[in-house]
Amino acid sequence: MLGSAPGLSGRWERLEPRPRARMLRQVLHAGLRTSFHALGRFVASHPVFFASAPVLLSILLGASFSRYRVEEDVESLLAPKHSLAKIEGNLVDSLFPVNRSKHALYSDLQTPGRYGRVIITTRKGSVLDPVHLDTILKLHRQIYQMQVTVPATGLNSFNYSFSYLCLPDDKNVCIIDDIIRAMEEIQSARASNRTIPILRYPITQLADGRQAYIGHQLGGVQGWGPGGTVRGPGSGGRGEGVRSARALQLTYYLQARGGLMDRVASQWEKSFCAELQTFAASHPKLSLYPSTSSSLRTDFQFSSVLARRPLLASLGACGVLAILCCSMRDCVRSKPWLGLLALLSVTLSGLTAAGILNLTGATYNSSYLGIPFVMLGHGLFGSFEILSSWRRTREDQHVKERVASVFEDVMLRFSGSTMLHLMTLGLAASPLTNMEAVRLFCRTAALAVTISYVYMLSFYSSCLVFTGYLETGYRHGCFCRRVPKPDRLDSKPAWYRCLMYTRYQDETQTTNPPHGVSHTPHANLTHTHPHTHPHTGNNPAVHGHGHVGNSTHTHQHTHSSAHTDHHPQDSHLLLGCVRRCYGDWITNTYVKPFVVLLYLVYISFGLMGFLQVAQGSDPSALVAMDTATVLYTNAQHRYFSSYSPVIGFYIYDSAPYWNATVQRDLLEYAKGFQRISWLEAYLDYLSERNQSTSQPRENFTHTLRHAFLREPQFAHFADDIIFAERGQGEEPDVAASRIFLVAKTTENKREEMSVLLDTLRRLSLTSRVRFLIFNPSFVYLDRYAAAVSSPLRHSLLAVLFLLGLSSLAVVEPLVSVWLGLTLLSVQFGVLGFMTLWGVELDCMSVLCLIAALGHSADCSGPLLCGFASGRGDSRTRWVRVALERHGVPSLQTLICYSAALVPVGSVRSNLTRTLFRCLTLTAGCSALHTLAFLPTLLTFLPPSKSRGHGPEGEGQRQEVECVEMNDSTRVVDQITTV
């Protein structure tokens, strides 16, 4: 008989079996919501504990700042951790240590532990002019004679000069740059009225007959060639004579033998910079640009010092706007303090995370400046979502029940976005990441996000409980004073009535009918209502996936109708704008084509920038502006960019140098370079003496040791050859050797060096001679692009995998698809636009791109879930509902987040400039997708919104609805059949 009842056919259809995946999602979804409902009740039952415990813990851990330490080794942060260049550098140091060089050093090849370096430029004229040349030699003598006292006070103080700290040659004389010897020869010739020796570039010949490369010591050179240019022959000859030079670079190497000498060398570097500053003030015609071994570390960490006040200003601006975003005209329902408490919750979590780092012995670096903004974006969005859900709960419920409903509605989505943050940051913090700065940042950010999530569940939620009790007692949301009833306010001044405006519950019940009930005199008789209304507050039947199993079900209406607002002045300003203006405008049929066109323009410009992505492997691009490192790097790029740094060509195996084929191969490898080669000089030496270059091993080695290396002009080549003893009475073998190569470069110096490194490495794999090439800059260039981009790729793949896995159990598959596409689109846009904005792909920009994954998931995830969970009505209707519920928190987060970023943009630092630009683009692209692209695309793309599951033509199913009706004395439950 039941089967023949026409009115129950829809009910039996609802009882048909469903796919197992969908049933599993429903069970897990319901279980998680129930768990969060119980957690919300527990927090609301113990608000004092959950409010005080995080504060006490933060204070206790904050006391650990006495253990605050700053990272000293910047190279380990900014260079790839595992690279072939580091292995090659260790091999080079073991074969040819700096202390072994007894004749000459190349300032851009050897980088010892301590050194002082200065670039001297002239405002007018040449550094080789007599006046400037004498001044520079005077500066050299002052630096040579400069003394430092260590310790500064006490009876055990000693004075140390450069001659005590320098690297000595074989005659126990300090090794100085060859350009100093050449300038002393020129000065001596002018003083004795002799012919001035010709200074050639880039390879010149000194008075002792030795050839010296001065390409890295003399810059801005004009020669006597056609057009005033210097023509350096590719065969390694002397080059053209120098007519003028605009810059000169001097390097003073120090040796640090133990802890005491390292302190002395450190003090000498500080005195070196102070001496140069004093000298520059007394000689305005010269410009001095100093640099020391500690300059990069000091200037890199100086960004944190510069950003202290702007960060405090960011907190202040964000706090003011957070208070405004949480305020309403209704003084009781307004929650201004919750905005400030949300910021306090983020601050406490940051303090707790910092305390944990201090206790574990971790060090700090300037890249951590981005962590507060990761926490701020995630924490603010969660707090605004909680507040938005609170305003949708029933005001006649107890505070504990309202908090439990908020947890049930919000915390599942907030926990999911937190998991996305932890997944992206956690995988980037794994040993798979080859960049230490990226790994440390992501590890610390993951810890901070975890603590922020816990504090949001405890501290902020307990604050919500307290404000809920204030609202229940009709106390002012700002001053906590009880608000008089309307009859007592009539006698007050107008400003007082405006300040104390609110609506009491009896007034609300009289003017606001229950949700879904028509505001007519016959509303208590009949009610026509679709199966699932979009405005059901925090009802699990709506936010769950799919409908409930029985067609006879009950709706618990939690707030007034979204489209029928009888008190528009009580609504939040942004909510009112989205509800009445923006939602209708963005879903308008005539606006949609323009939004789609805007998205195509977005993709086009993103692609344009994506094709121009450049790697930023220069460490000076991450330091504070107007510092010694930046000024020195700019001067070096301006005056010393004609040639590459000196590249060491190291033959680390015993090779048959006497073999004509090996000689031809080695000469062919060095062809096209400026070079200082012992082998080439030795072969020329043999040819000048009419001796064959292809000799037996014993004759070749004997002539090399006892004739060639004993010539004064060739004695310096002894530093470039390592002999290995064979047997008694036998000539030793050449176990290892080195030659020096310099390439002609253009403006793109680092890109050309990277290409040259790859080319020579491929050549070393096929060569019959085992060799390697090395320069200290290779540590930053080697596999830099792969080391920087790999954390981003791993994080993106981890997010997509997590979304695919969660679609099987927790969320709708189409939600995962849409969220994954949104993350890819935001990431693509941020990467493209930051390139067009002049940001290179370095470790700081990659950190921002990793953080952008979580930020975009925070903004767009709830909107997609809210849209996909609805059934019935049109797509446009559910898009508007999703914008009202989740678009407004995204807009509030964007306003506060942007205000926090503005002070950071004023910091004079390359690192914070990159941080500001990338985070601004992240916030802008995420907001553009959440508020424009997704609301438009969802109106005509899946998932669909079907009103029924039965076949066409079948009658509408019977539904029973429980509607609360009010009379003057009590609440009546009236059941109406639709």
Buried (B, 14 or more C-beta within 10 A) or exposed (E): EEEEEEEBBBBEBBEEEEEEEEEEBBEBBEEBBEBBBEBBBBBBEEBEEBBEBBBEBBEEBBEBEEEEEEBEEBBEBBBBBEBBBBEBBEBBBEBBEBEEBBBBBBBBBBBBBBBBBBBBBBEEEBBBBEEBBEBBBEBBEEBBEBEBBBEEEEEEEEEBBBEBBBBEBEEEEBBBBBBBBBBBBBBEBEEEEEEEBEBBBBBBBBEEEBBBBBBBBBBBBBBEBEEEEBEBEEEBEBBBBBBBBBBBBBBBBBBBEEEEBBBBBBBBBEBBBEBBEEBBEEBEEBBBBBBBBBBBBBBBBBBBEBBEEBBEBBBBBBBBBBBBBBBBBBBBBBBBBBBBBBBBBBBBBBBBBBBBBBEEEBBBBBBBBBBBBBBBBBBBBBBBBBBBBBBBBBBEBEBBBBBBBBBBBBBBBBBBBBBBBBBBBBBBBBEEBBBBBBBBBBBBBBBBBBBBBBBBBBBBBBBBBBBBEBBBEBBBBBEEEEBBEBEEBEEEEEEEBEBBBBBEEEEBBEEBBBBBBBEEEEBBEEBEBBBBBBBBBBBBBBBBBBBBEEBEBEBBBBBBBBBBBEBEEBBBEBBBBBBBEBBEEBBBEEBBEEBBEBBEEBBEBBEEBBEEBBBBBBBBBBBBBEBBBBBBBEBBBBBBBBBBBBBBBBBBEBBBBBBEEBBEBBBEBBEEBBBBBBBBBBBEBBEEEEBEBEBEBEEBBBBBBEBBBEEEBBBBBBBBBBBEEEEEEEBBBBBBBBBBBBBBBEEEBBBBBBEBBEEBBEEBEEBEBEBBBBBBBBBBBBBBBBBBBBBBEBBBEBBBEBBEEBBEEBBBBBBBBBBBBBBBBBBBBBBBBBBBBEBBBBBBBBBBBBBBBBBBBBBBBBBBBBBBBBBBBEBBBBBBBBBBBBBBBBBBBBBBBBBBBBBBBBBBBBBBBBBBBBBBBBBBBBBBBBBBBBBBBBBEEEBEBEEBBBEEEEEEBBBBBEBBBBEEEEEEEEEBEB
